[in-house]
């Protein structure tokens, strides 16, 4: 197939995107983040509604949000009082989704040397979400509650654009639904209006190449497993 010469750059950015869970202590210029968001905002949306809203955190504001979430996370009473902003996962797991979920979890824990019965280390590893995995930039994404399912589809394309644009600039990301469980803490700390709901968080920065968890490459099904072709 005779593709345009630059298709490989796009493919490399997409294929090279992974969820990075350990970042270098290396700052990211605000101008770079602004460029990423400007490019990402070219995502399509129904009737150009553009439902995405982002809060970009660095330095002490990011650190203070992490402290507040972690205080609730490590307090059994406070943690029990938290509820997820919305249902990200199914209420009842069925194959093949439960099998894929388990595999990626144990693959990650295996790289970190966390045994299946080691609940304390699992708890500590999950807590790293709320420190943005030590990334220099943390993003919190919200959407107006009046928006419906179609706008959430649009939002997914925007988030993908953020991650691909970051890769094109030598940066890495980790999209994080874990933040939604502490949406009340986040909304209070960041003064997010009641009419907005939390979509997810995201860590952004330079991947630590020495961190074992960053060697994880998740599997993908072949095209033949999920696509049906007619008339070919």
Secondary structure, 3 states (H helix, E strand, C coil): CCCCCCHHHHHHHHHCCCECCCECCCCCCHHHHHHHHHHHCCCCCHHHCCCCEEEEEEHHHHHHHHHHHHHHHHCHHHHHCCCCCCCCCCCCCCCCHHHHHHHHHHHHHHHHCCCCCCHHHHHHHHHHHHHHHHCCEEEEEEEECCCCHHHHHHHHHHHHHHHHHHHHCCCEEEEEHHHHHHHHHHHHHHCCCCCEEEEEEEEEECECCCCHHHHCCCCCCCHHHHCCCCCC
